[in-house]
Amino acid sequence: MSKIKTRNTTRRRHTNSKLGCQNCKRKKIRCDEQLPQCGNCIRGKRDTCSYLNLSPAEIEKIRLTHSLRDSQNKLLNQNYRLPTSTTKGQTSQNYKLSDTILEIKFELADLPIRIPSIPYPPLQFNNLSVDDFSDEFHVITESECASSTKSTPFQPKKCNKLPNAIEQVHVFHPLRNIFCKKINVEPHSGAELTYHGVSGKVSIFDFLCNCLMRLPARVDENDYILIQAYLCLGEAVLLNTFHQRMKYSKSSDNSFVSFLDKNWLERHGHCQRNLRSALADFDKISMSLSPQRMAHLGEIYSFSSYLLSFAILMMKFGAQSYFNSSKGVCACFDVYSRYIIRNNLRPISIVGFLLNNLQTNLVSISLPSYNPQFLFEIESNLRSLEFIFASPLTFGKDSIDERFRKIEFEYKSLMKFFSDVLLPIIFSSRNENVVCSYPPLVIYEVFRQWHTIIPSEAMAYKPKWDSDYPKESSFLNDLSTTLYMYYYAMAAALDAVFPACKYLYSMSFMFPTNKFFINRSVMTINKQNSYMQRLYKYRIDETVQRHIYYASRVFAFFRRRFVFYHNNIIWSNPYNESLVQNRFQSRVIATDLEVPIKSFNTTLIRPEHYPTKNDSNPNNVNNLEFIREDDTMTKKLYARNIETLSFFDESSILQYDFETMLLLRDYRPLDVFPRKRRALEVEDITQYYEDRFFILSTIT
């Protein structure tokens, strides 16, 4: 019996079959179209998904199609849709307009949605007359009527207006109330990927601003110490900038800089003597001080010591001077902590900030020092850009010429930092069995030299444009973006190699930023710039663009690494008896597992490159434990890829992701929220300063 074929039989077709990967098309299976590779290829673990070889334009096309499909599905699933159209004729209705109110008819009134009816009051305006105009034919306002000589302050002259007219009320807000309080939220140390991964969302300078705004109009000797310390830091920052400008600018005044150097030394010596004298009497007079006065003096002395310590760093003083200056913060907090414990008082806001921010410091000394082999690769990549500054360039305008010399000076300063300061000691002074992996004096020398070469323009970088020289400005903007991105990559890398720096010196290698690296227009160079094309024998636009991607990728990787450590370390007692007896032994947590990257040029970032919990080594150090787990590794969801990478091979496609600042082929884990751990107490800060004092006492 023959089979009967019906005309109604239809063959089911896969939706969006053109967007599926080549492996699914070849196997004739439905592709889920996931990026960066589909689920079938991930589960198969045999074939490489064709999505990994797509161009950025094709990737964006797939994402746009997914977005349009999701939007269409949401519209189809709406409970309340517009009513279907009908062919019935509409009856004409006459509406009688009201003279007192404006009535609005909504087009969606027939839908089952409650739209509240809002009565609109009648609007009435002032009825002006001839008497309401001045001789210059402008309208006399109500305030002018009130200030007229014919009216008294208590009975102002009334302007001509209707009884129901709207009166304008003038309200004045004092500016001091707006700027007096800078912190309106609970201070905390943020370690999210969306924010800077090293510093907190609330800085200690915010508390300093509040303290300065609360100073009375007539300051006493103690308040004057803070003002002098603030001026001392400002002059130190300016002097460091002037010393740098003398090396590349032709218009710098050497005699003026010498005068500022002498003036700074006198101011610093006077402020240091006054602060030491005040701290010597602080403990004696604390018994007779009120809580408000005690809190005020505690802030004054601690902020002054902090400012002077940073000023000493900017003026390139030795480690012993920095250590002696930082003792003031420890001594001040010791007196204040004993005062609030004795009187059973609640700590002030700056102490709450320290209690939360010092958790980052405690974590930093327990982080493993990253293998510094990749630093030689960064230095080699930077040296490959040396041809740009091989011959002096002139642009026809003094300001543009000086800007190019400034960029050249900042480039050479970074190269000199590599050759003279960092690379000679990076392996010779390394000892992973001691508490900091490097001697405190070595860390301070690297720390000091780094903060004195950071370009001030990089902290608030914004491309500069000259309307008369647009092509030259575009070329210099591309060079600045490349160089400043390398500075931020080095800051994150130095924090990974010297994690104990924040524990010892209360500062890291990272510096402030306006997040220019998340702006796609800034991070993308102008490849149509004809000036750059004819400046050199071959095109360098693609090379410079890859250097920007490389530096941002290094920065993003180490930022994620720090976040994973900070958010997944818990402790029960940071300062126990075993630590007191073995202060100089290594405190690195042994419950983490990560494979260091030695070459970012040839290595794709995989899940094993990020730290995870090591179940085979359960022994924790100092009651600290690292608890991060990655499902892609435990469940083996992420197939091991044997693909290689040649970052600066211009024949290969990088597929850079601006959102994560990584490559599409890199493993891009999501951020996790911080784990709840034991909150620090005032005694913990006292023990922290005591422990840091013992470690820094080895500096000679």
VMD Tcl script that draws the C-alpha trace (Angstrom):
set ca {
  {0.00 0.00 0.00}
  {1.52 3.27 -1.08}
  {1.99 6.15 1.31}
  {-0.38 9.07 0.94}
  {1.35 12.46 0.85}
  {-0.62 15.37 2.21}
  {-0.06 18.95 1.12}
  {-0.37 20.25 4.70}
  {2.83 18.51 5.79}
  {5.57 21.12 6.38}
  {9.19 20.70 7.31}
  {10.38 22.43 10.47}
  {13.22 24.87 9.92}
  {15.77 26.09 12.46}
  {15.47 29.77 13.27}
  {18.45 31.98 12.47}
  {20.34 29.12 10.87}
  {22.65 31.59 9.17}
  {23.99 32.74 12.54}
  {24.92 29.29 13.81}
  {28.53 28.16 14.01}
  {30.09 26.06 11.25}
  {30.33 22.93 13.41}
  {26.58 22.94 14.17}
  {25.76 23.54 10.51}
  {28.00 20.67 9.48}
  {26.44 18.34 12.08}
  {22.92 19.67 11.24}
  {22.09 20.38 14.87}
  {20.54 23.42 16.46}
  {23.08 26.02 17.57}
  {22.36 28.04 20.72}
  {24.48 30.93 19.30}
  {26.21 31.69 22.60}
  {29.29 33.88 22.62}
  {32.29 33.60 22.64}
  {31.58 29.98 21.62}
  {28.40 27.96 21.43}
  {27.38 25.39 24.00}
  {27.65 22.43 21.61}
  {31.32 23.16 20.92}
  {32.02 23.59 24.62}
  {30.44 20.23 25.45}
  {32.06 18.53 22.48}
  {35.61 19.58 23.43}
  {36.89 18.41 20.05}
  {36.32 21.08 17.48}
  {37.12 24.74 17.82}
  {34.04 26.92 17.55}
  {34.05 29.14 14.47}
  {32.82 32.06 16.59}
  {36.36 32.49 17.93}
  {37.59 33.38 14.43}
  {34.91 35.95 13.62}
  {35.74 39.59 13.09}
  {34.47 42.25 15.51}
  {31.89 43.37 12.94}
  {30.46 39.86 12.66}
  {30.39 39.51 16.45}
  {28.46 42.78 16.75}
  {26.04 41.57 14.07}
  {25.24 38.43 16.08}
  {24.81 40.44 19.28}
  {22.51 42.90 17.52}
  {20.39 40.05 16.16}
  {20.10 38.55 19.65}
  {19.08 41.91 21.07}
  {16.39 42.43 18.42}
  {15.09 38.89 18.96}
  {14.86 39.41 22.73}
  {13.04 42.71 22.27}
  {10.56 41.08 19.90}
  {9.90 38.23 22.34}
  {9.27 40.68 25.17}
  {6.72 42.55 23.06}
  {4.94 39.32 22.14}
  {4.72 38.28 25.80}
  {3.13 41.53 27.01}
  {-0.17 41.04 28.85}
  {-1.58 44.34 27.69}
  {-1.39 44.99 24.00}
  {-3.02 47.61 21.86}
  {-6.50 46.61 20.66}
  {-6.74 45.23 17.16}
  {-7.96 47.56 14.50}
  {-11.52 47.28 13.24}
  {-13.27 48.20 10.02}
  {-16.39 49.51 11.76}
  {-17.19 53.11 11.15}
  {-16.70 55.58 13.94}
  {-19.59 57.69 15.10}
  {-18.91 61.36 15.29}
  {-19.23 62.87 18.74}
  {-19.29 66.50 19.72}
  {-17.28 67.44 22.75}
  {-18.11 70.60 24.61}
  {-14.97 72.43 25.66}
  {-14.79 73.76 29.19}
  {-13.76 77.34 29.92}
  {-12.03 76.62 33.23}
  {-9.97 73.45 32.79}
  {-8.01 71.66 30.11}
  {-9.20 68.06 29.74}
  {-6.81 65.50 28.23}
  {-8.03 62.24 26.68}
  {-5.56 59.35 26.77}
  {-5.32 57.05 23.79}
  {-4.88 54.08 26.12}
  {-8.01 54.78 28.15}
  {-9.74 51.60 26.93}
  {-6.97 49.33 28.20}
  {-7.27 47.62 31.62}
  {-4.69 49.97 33.12}
  {-5.58 52.33 35.90}
  {-4.48 55.79 34.88}
  {-5.21 58.30 37.64}
  {-7.09 61.38 36.63}
  {-5.12 64.47 37.56}
  {-7.07 67.72 37.87}
  {-5.08 70.59 36.48}
  {-5.61 73.94 38.25}
  {-6.26 76.98 36.13}
  {-3.17 78.95 35.19}
  {-3.40 82.69 35.74}
  {-0.77 85.28 34.98}
  {-0.06 88.75 36.26}
  {-2.07 91.44 34.60}
  {0.49 94.11 33.75}
  {-0.35 97.75 33.52}
  {1.55 100.86 32.52}
  {2.61 101.45 36.12}
  {4.45 98.10 36.19}
  {7.09 99.28 33.70}
  {10.12 101.37 34.60}
  {11.59 104.21 32.63}
  {13.87 101.77 30.79}
  {10.79 99.76 29.72}
  {11.55 96.62 31.70}
  {9.06 94.91 34.00}
  {9.30 95.83 37.70}
  {9.50 92.56 39.65}
  {8.04 91.91 43.07}
  {11.45 92.10 44.73}
  {11.99 95.55 43.27}
  {8.61 96.60 44.56}
  {9.50 95.37 48.03}
  {12.76 97.32 48.01}
  {11.09 100.51 46.87}
  {11.48 103.59 49.05}
  {7.70 103.99 49.29}
  {7.29 100.73 51.20}
  {8.45 99.69 54.64}
  {10.35 96.46 55.34}
  {7.30 95.01 57.06}
  {4.64 96.20 54.58}
  {6.04 95.96 51.05}
  {4.23 97.49 48.15}
  {2.01 94.98 46.36}
  {2.34 94.66 42.62}
  {-0.70 94.52 40.39}
  {-1.76 90.88 40.05}
  {-4.87 88.76 40.12}
  {-6.02 87.20 43.41}
  {-5.12 83.62 42.32}
  {-1.83 84.47 40.65}
  {1.27 82.34 41.35}
  {3.81 84.08 43.54}
  {7.51 83.48 42.95}
  {9.44 82.71 46.15}
  {13.16 83.51 46.27}
  {15.17 80.97 48.26}
  {18.88 81.36 48.97}
  {21.13 78.47 50.04}
  {24.48 79.21 51.69}
  {27.38 77.64 49.82}
  {29.24 76.59 52.97}
  {26.53 74.10 53.92}
  {26.88 72.48 50.51}
  {30.64 71.96 50.61}
  {31.08 71.44 54.34}
  {30.10 67.76 54.34}
  {31.82 65.69 51.68}
  {30.87 62.20 52.83}
  {27.19 61.29 52.91}
  {27.53 57.51 52.74}
  {29.13 54.93 54.92}
  {32.83 54.81 54.04}
  {33.96 51.49 52.73}
  {36.73 50.03 50.67}
  {35.36 49.09 47.28}
  {36.90 46.24 45.33}
  {34.46 45.82 42.49}
  {35.50 45.41 38.90}
  {33.34 48.40 37.99}
  {35.48 50.63 40.17}
  {39.15 51.01 40.74}
  {40.34 47.70 42.15}
  {43.00 49.04 44.48}
  {41.73 52.12 46.31}
  {38.48 52.64 48.18}
  {35.46 54.56 46.97}
  {35.93 56.96 49.86}
  {39.42 58.37 50.17}
  {41.12 59.64 53.29}
  {41.37 63.01 51.55}
  {37.57 63.30 51.80}
  {37.90 63.24 55.58}
  {40.75 65.72 55.33}
  {38.49 68.06 53.36}
  {35.83 67.84 56.07}
  {38.42 68.57 58.73}
  {39.67 71.64 56.87}
  {36.14 72.97 56.34}
  {35.40 72.67 60.06}
  {38.35 74.84 61.05}
  {37.26 78.10 62.71}
  {37.94 81.50 61.21}
  {40.61 82.15 63.84}
  {42.81 79.07 64.10}
  {44.99 78.19 67.07}
  {48.47 76.67 67.11}
  {47.20 73.11 66.62}
  {45.05 74.02 63.62}
  {47.98 75.93 62.16}
  {50.02 72.70 62.14}
  {47.50 71.07 59.80}
  {47.46 74.09 57.49}
  {51.25 74.13 57.30}
  {51.35 70.38 56.59}
  {48.79 70.82 53.82}
  {50.86 73.62 52.26}
  {53.98 71.50 52.65}
  {52.44 68.66 50.65}
  {51.18 71.03 47.95}
  {54.60 72.59 47.55}
  {56.23 69.14 47.38}
  {53.92 68.07 44.55}
  {54.55 71.31 42.66}
  {58.30 71.06 43.15}
  {58.32 67.53 41.78}
  {56.46 68.78 38.72}
  {58.82 71.75 38.32}
  {61.88 69.51 38.55}
  {60.46 67.33 35.77}
  {59.61 70.34 33.61}
  {63.16 71.65 33.89}
  {64.35 68.58 31.98}
  {62.18 69.06 28.87}
  {60.91 72.66 28.87}
  {62.98 75.53 27.53}
  {61.08 78.20 29.49}
  {61.65 76.91 33.04}
  {63.23 79.23 35.64}
  {65.92 77.40 37.61}
  {66.39 80.20 40.14}
  {62.70 80.16 40.99}
  {62.75 76.39 41.60}
  {65.82 76.73 43.83}
  {64.01 79.36 45.91}
  {61.00 77.04 46.32}
  {63.29 74.18 47.40}
  {64.79 76.31 50.15}
  {61.39 77.60 51.24}
  {59.99 74.05 51.40}
  {62.84 72.81 53.61}
  {62.23 75.64 56.06}
  {58.48 75.05 56.14}
  {58.88 71.29 56.56}
  {61.38 71.66 59.41}
  {59.19 74.17 61.25}
  {56.06 72.02 60.83}
  {57.88 68.85 61.88}
  {59.15 70.44 65.10}
  {55.72 71.79 66.03}
  {54.08 68.43 65.38}
  {56.60 66.52 67.51}
  {56.13 68.98 70.36}
  {52.34 68.67 70.14}
  {52.44 64.86 70.06}
  {54.73 64.80 73.10}
  {52.08 66.66 75.15}
  {49.07 64.94 73.58}
  {49.09 61.98 75.96}
  {49.52 64.22 79.00}
  {46.60 66.56 78.27}
  {44.26 63.82 77.01}
  {42.92 63.19 80.53}
  {41.47 66.71 80.76}
  {40.08 67.01 77.22}
  {36.43 66.73 76.27}
  {35.43 64.07 73.69}
  {34.87 66.73 71.02}
  {38.23 68.38 71.62}
  {39.96 65.00 71.79}
  {38.47 63.94 68.45}
  {39.44 67.26 66.88}
  {43.06 67.10 68.03}
  {43.29 63.44 67.02}
  {42.26 64.32 63.47}
  {44.58 67.33 63.35}
  {47.69 65.41 64.43}
  {47.00 62.26 62.39}
  {46.26 64.18 59.19}
  {49.35 66.34 59.67}
  {51.56 63.27 60.08}
  {50.00 61.64 57.03}
  {50.50 64.74 54.86}
  {54.11 65.20 55.95}
  {54.87 61.54 55.22}
  {53.59 61.85 51.66}
  {55.46 65.14 51.22}
  {58.69 63.40 52.26}
  {57.99 60.71 49.68}
  {57.48 63.26 46.89}
  {60.74 65.02 47.81}
  {62.61 61.68 47.56}
  {63.70 61.48 51.19}
  {65.12 58.23 52.53}
  {63.19 55.35 54.07}
  {64.25 56.28 57.60}
  {62.76 59.78 57.25}
  {59.50 58.33 55.95}
  {59.41 55.82 58.79}
  {60.03 58.48 61.45}
  {57.34 60.73 60.00}
  {54.76 57.94 59.87}
  {55.26 57.26 63.58}
  {53.07 60.27 64.31}
  {49.98 58.51 62.94}
  {50.66 55.46 65.11}
  {51.30 57.53 68.26}
  {48.21 59.66 67.70}
  {45.94 56.67 67.21}
  {47.41 54.92 70.26}
  {46.49 57.87 72.50}
  {43.03 58.24 70.99}
  {42.21 54.51 71.17}
  {43.09 54.38 74.88}
  {40.95 57.47 75.44}
  {37.77 56.07 73.84}
  {38.22 52.69 75.55}
  {38.71 54.36 78.92}
  {35.64 56.58 78.49}
  {33.55 53.98 76.60}
  {33.02 56.27 73.58}
  {32.11 55.58 69.99}
  {34.96 56.13 67.47}
  {34.77 59.04 65.04}
  {34.16 58.55 61.33}
  {37.84 58.50 60.35}
  {38.40 55.57 62.72}
  {35.51 53.74 61.06}
  {37.18 54.36 57.73}
  {40.45 52.90 59.03}
  {38.67 49.86 60.48}
  {37.23 49.09 57.06}
  {40.12 50.17 54.87}
  {42.77 48.33 56.89}
  {41.18 45.05 55.85}
  {42.78 45.66 52.46}
  {46.13 46.26 54.19}
  {45.84 43.05 56.21}
  {45.02 41.10 53.07}
  {47.91 42.58 51.10}
  {50.70 41.14 53.28}
  {49.21 37.65 52.87}
  {48.99 37.77 49.08}
  {51.63 35.83 47.15}
  {54.09 37.92 45.19}
  {53.44 37.40 41.48}
  {56.17 35.91 39.33}
  {57.94 39.00 37.90}
  {59.13 37.39 34.67}
  {56.47 39.26 32.65}
  {58.08 42.61 33.59}
  {60.91 41.93 31.15}
  {58.32 41.49 28.41}
  {56.67 44.82 29.24}
  {60.06 46.53 29.11}
  {60.76 44.91 25.74}
  {57.42 46.06 24.34}
  {58.06 49.61 25.52}
  {61.55 49.55 24.01}
  {60.01 48.66 20.65}
  {58.38 52.12 20.62}
  {61.74 53.83 20.89}
  {61.84 54.53 17.15}
  {59.07 57.11 17.59}
  {61.41 59.30 19.63}
  {64.61 58.39 17.77}
  {64.70 61.68 15.85}
  {63.43 65.04 17.16}
  {60.19 66.21 15.61}
  {59.03 69.79 15.05}
  {55.38 70.67 14.54}
  {55.54 74.36 13.76}
  {54.04 75.52 17.07}
  {55.85 75.91 20.38}
  {53.05 74.47 22.52}
  {52.81 71.32 20.39}
  {56.59 70.94 20.31}
  {56.75 71.18 24.10}
  {53.96 68.63 24.46}
  {55.89 66.16 22.31}
  {59.03 66.72 24.40}
  {56.95 66.13 27.53}
  {55.67 62.79 26.19}
  {59.23 61.84 25.23}
  {60.46 62.71 28.74}
  {57.71 60.61 30.36}
  {58.57 57.69 28.08}
  {62.28 57.88 28.91}
  {61.50 58.22 32.63}
  {59.55 54.96 32.52}
  {62.34 53.21 30.62}
  {64.92 54.49 33.11}
  {62.74 53.21 35.96}
  {62.90 49.75 34.39}
  {66.64 49.73 33.74}
  {67.95 51.46 36.88}
  {65.42 50.66 39.63}
  {63.16 47.70 38.93}
  {64.81 45.02 36.80}
  {68.18 44.87 38.64}
  {66.53 43.88 41.94}
  {63.45 42.02 40.79}
  {65.07 38.57 41.10}
  {68.27 39.27 43.05}
  {66.42 40.64 46.11}
  {63.50 38.23 45.97}
  {63.04 35.80 48.87}
  {59.62 34.19 49.19}
  {60.40 32.78 52.64}
  {60.40 36.19 54.37}
  {57.40 38.24 55.37}
  {57.37 40.65 52.40}
  {59.21 38.60 49.71}
  {61.47 41.66 49.34}
  {63.35 43.72 51.96}
  {61.33 46.75 53.18}
  {64.11 49.09 52.05}
  {64.01 47.69 48.50}
  {60.22 48.06 48.39}
  {60.51 51.66 49.55}
  {63.09 52.56 46.89}
  {60.85 51.18 44.12}
  {57.81 52.79 45.75}
  {59.52 56.20 46.03}
  {60.90 56.28 42.50}
  {57.58 55.18 41.04}
  {55.45 57.89 42.63}
  {57.89 60.62 41.62}
  {57.79 59.76 37.89}
  {54.01 59.34 37.49}
  {52.76 61.97 35.01}
  {50.26 64.29 36.64}
  {48.38 64.51 33.35}
  {47.69 60.76 33.41}
  {45.53 61.10 36.54}
  {43.02 63.32 34.73}
  {43.86 62.48 31.14}
  {41.73 64.00 28.43}
  {42.76 64.32 24.78}
  {43.85 67.82 23.79}
  {42.99 69.32 20.44}
  {44.43 72.27 18.56}
  {42.11 73.55 15.85}
  {45.06 74.81 13.80}
  {46.89 71.47 13.98}
  {44.22 68.72 14.16}
  {46.35 65.94 12.65}
  {49.33 66.65 14.88}
  {47.04 66.79 17.92}
  {45.53 63.43 16.99}
  {49.01 61.91 16.71}
  {50.06 63.22 20.14}
  {46.78 62.05 21.69}
  {47.43 58.51 20.45}
  {50.94 58.57 21.91}
  {49.64 59.89 25.25}
  {46.94 57.22 25.45}
  {49.50 54.48 24.77}
  {52.01 55.75 27.31}
  {49.51 56.47 30.11}
  {47.87 53.08 29.65}
  {51.31 51.51 30.15}
  {51.70 53.53 33.36}
  {48.43 52.12 34.73}
  {49.37 48.62 33.64}
  {52.68 48.97 35.49}
  {50.92 50.29 38.61}
  {48.66 47.22 38.74}
  {51.61 44.93 38.00}
  {53.79 46.46 40.75}
  {50.95 45.97 43.23}
  {50.95 42.29 42.29}
  {54.73 41.89 42.58}
  {55.04 43.97 45.79}
  {51.71 43.31 47.57}
  {53.14 44.11 51.03}
  {53.79 47.75 50.10}
  {50.31 48.80 51.20}
  {50.76 47.02 54.51}
  {54.12 48.66 55.24}
  {53.61 52.17 53.88}
  {49.78 52.54 53.84}
  {49.89 53.25 50.11}
  {49.96 51.19 46.94}
  {51.56 51.78 43.56}
  {48.21 52.68 42.04}
  {47.39 56.34 41.47}
  {44.08 58.17 40.86}
  {42.36 57.97 37.50}
  {39.40 59.47 35.67}
  {38.80 56.11 33.92}
  {39.77 57.26 30.45}
  {40.42 53.62 29.54}
  {36.69 52.81 29.46}
  {36.10 55.41 26.73}
  {36.18 53.65 23.38}
  {36.87 56.84 21.43}
  {39.94 57.55 23.56}
  {41.28 53.99 23.38}
  {40.85 53.80 19.58}
  {43.48 55.59 17.54}
  {42.79 57.48 14.34}
  {43.98 55.20 11.55}
  {43.02 57.76 8.91}
  {45.55 60.27 10.17}
  {47.67 61.12 7.14}
  {50.24 62.88 9.31}
  {51.14 59.65 11.10}
  {51.33 57.78 7.81}
  {53.86 60.10 6.20}
  {55.88 60.62 9.38}
  {57.51 57.19 9.23}
  {58.54 54.84 6.46}
  {55.79 52.35 7.28}
  {52.39 52.57 8.94}
  {52.48 52.41 12.73}
  {48.78 52.90 13.49}
  {48.09 49.17 13.93}
  {51.22 48.74 16.06}
  {50.28 51.59 18.38}
  {46.72 50.27 18.65}
  {47.97 46.84 19.72}
  {50.19 48.42 22.36}
  {47.10 50.12 23.83}
  {45.22 46.82 23.87}
  {48.19 45.03 25.43}
  {48.61 47.53 28.28}
  {44.89 47.64 29.06}
  {44.75 43.82 29.04}
  {47.58 43.60 31.59}
  {45.86 46.22 33.74}
  {42.49 44.44 33.59}
  {44.00 41.05 34.46}
  {45.81 42.20 37.59}
  {42.82 44.26 38.67}
  {40.64 41.15 38.57}
  {43.28 39.17 40.39}
  {43.35 41.68 43.22}
  {39.55 41.73 43.43}
  {39.35 37.94 43.66}
  {41.87 37.89 46.49}
  {40.28 40.76 48.39}
  {36.73 39.42 48.14}
  {37.49 35.78 48.98}
  {39.83 35.89 51.99}
  {38.37 35.33 55.44}
  {40.08 35.26 58.81}
  {39.24 34.60 62.44}
  {42.13 36.28 64.24}
  {44.65 38.28 62.18}
  {47.12 38.68 65.07}
  {47.52 35.52 67.09}
  {50.37 34.21 69.23}
  {52.12 32.40 66.38}
  {52.39 35.63 64.40}
  {53.85 37.53 67.35}
  {56.54 34.88 67.76}
  {57.33 34.68 64.02}
  {56.83 38.17 62.66}
  {59.45 37.94 59.91}
  {58.35 34.62 58.42}
  {56.26 34.43 55.28}
  {52.53 34.99 55.82}
  {51.41 34.05 52.31}
  {48.21 32.03 52.33}
  {48.80 28.46 51.24}
  {45.22 27.70 50.26}
  {45.33 29.29 46.81}
  {46.22 27.87 43.43}
  {47.11 29.89 40.34}
  {49.37 29.50 37.32}
  {51.39 32.69 36.74}
  {51.53 34.21 33.28}
  {55.09 34.78 32.14}
  {54.26 36.19 28.72}
  {51.12 38.15 27.91}
  {52.22 38.34 24.26}
  {51.75 34.63 23.64}
  {49.37 33.44 26.39}
  {45.60 33.42 26.35}
  {44.14 34.00 29.80}
  {42.60 30.77 31.07}
  {40.69 29.90 34.29}
  {43.81 28.44 35.89}
  {45.53 31.82 35.65}
  {43.19 33.26 38.30}
  {43.54 32.21 41.96}
  {41.25 29.45 43.21}
  {40.97 27.38 46.35}
  {43.50 24.59 46.68}
  {41.87 21.64 48.46}
  {45.10 19.64 48.45}
  {46.78 22.14 50.82}
  {44.29 22.90 53.62}
  {46.87 24.45 55.96}
  {46.18 28.15 56.34}
  {48.59 30.73 57.66}
  {47.66 33.15 60.42}
  {44.03 31.97 60.40}
  {43.55 33.29 56.86}
  {41.81 31.21 54.22}
  {41.17 31.71 50.51}
  {37.79 30.28 49.55}
  {37.23 31.20 45.89}
  {35.97 28.37 43.70}
  {35.52 28.45 39.94}
  {32.84 26.20 38.49}
  {34.55 26.21 35.12}
  {37.48 24.39 36.72}
  {35.74 22.19 39.29}
  {33.11 21.00 36.81}
  {35.48 21.21 33.83}
  {33.05 23.37 31.88}
  {35.80 25.34 30.19}
  {37.50 23.25 27.54}
  {41.26 23.48 27.54}
  {42.31 25.38 24.45}
  {45.69 24.80 22.85}
  {45.45 27.93 20.73}
  {48.44 30.21 20.75}
  {48.55 33.97 20.66}
  {50.87 36.36 18.86}
  {49.73 39.72 20.15}
  {51.79 41.97 17.89}
  {51.37 39.91 14.73}
  {49.39 42.32 12.57}
  {48.18 39.50 10.33}
  {46.14 38.04 13.23}
  {42.83 39.39 14.55}
  {42.77 40.24 18.26}
  {39.02 40.75 18.85}
  {39.40 43.16 21.75}
  {36.44 43.59 24.13}
  {36.16 47.20 25.37}
  {33.79 46.27 28.19}
  {36.09 43.83 29.96}
  {39.36 45.22 28.49}
  {40.33 41.67 27.54}
  {40.29 39.64 24.35}
  {37.19 37.72 23.35}
  {39.25 34.54 23.47}
  {40.37 35.27 27.04}
  {38.55 33.82 30.03}
  {36.51 36.68 31.48}
  {35.07 35.74 34.87}
  {32.41 37.84 36.53}
  {32.92 39.86 39.67}
  {31.81 38.38 42.98}
  {30.60 40.16 46.06}
  {32.90 40.36 49.08}
  {32.58 37.60 51.64}
  {31.43 38.51 55.09}
  {34.33 38.33 57.50}
  {35.01 39.41 61.00}
  {34.96 43.18 61.39}
  {38.09 44.77 62.74}
  {38.13 46.46 66.11}
  {40.15 49.30 67.57}
  {42.56 46.83 69.17}
  {43.27 45.33 65.74}
  {44.45 48.70 64.41}
  {46.72 49.09 67.42}
  {48.20 45.65 66.78}
  {48.58 46.48 63.09}
  {50.64 49.60 63.82}
  {52.71 47.66 66.34}
  {53.41 44.87 63.86}
  {54.33 47.33 61.12}
  {56.68 49.12 63.53}
  {58.58 45.88 64.19}
  {58.95 45.12 60.47}
  {60.06 48.64 59.51}
  {62.50 48.77 62.42}
  {64.84 46.65 60.29}
  {65.45 49.68 58.03}
  {68.88 51.12 58.73}
}
mol new
graphics top color blue
foreach p $ca { graphics top sphere $p radius 0.5 }
foreach p [lrange $ca 0 end-1] q [lrange $ca 1 end] { graphics top cylinder $p $q radius 0.2 }
display resetview
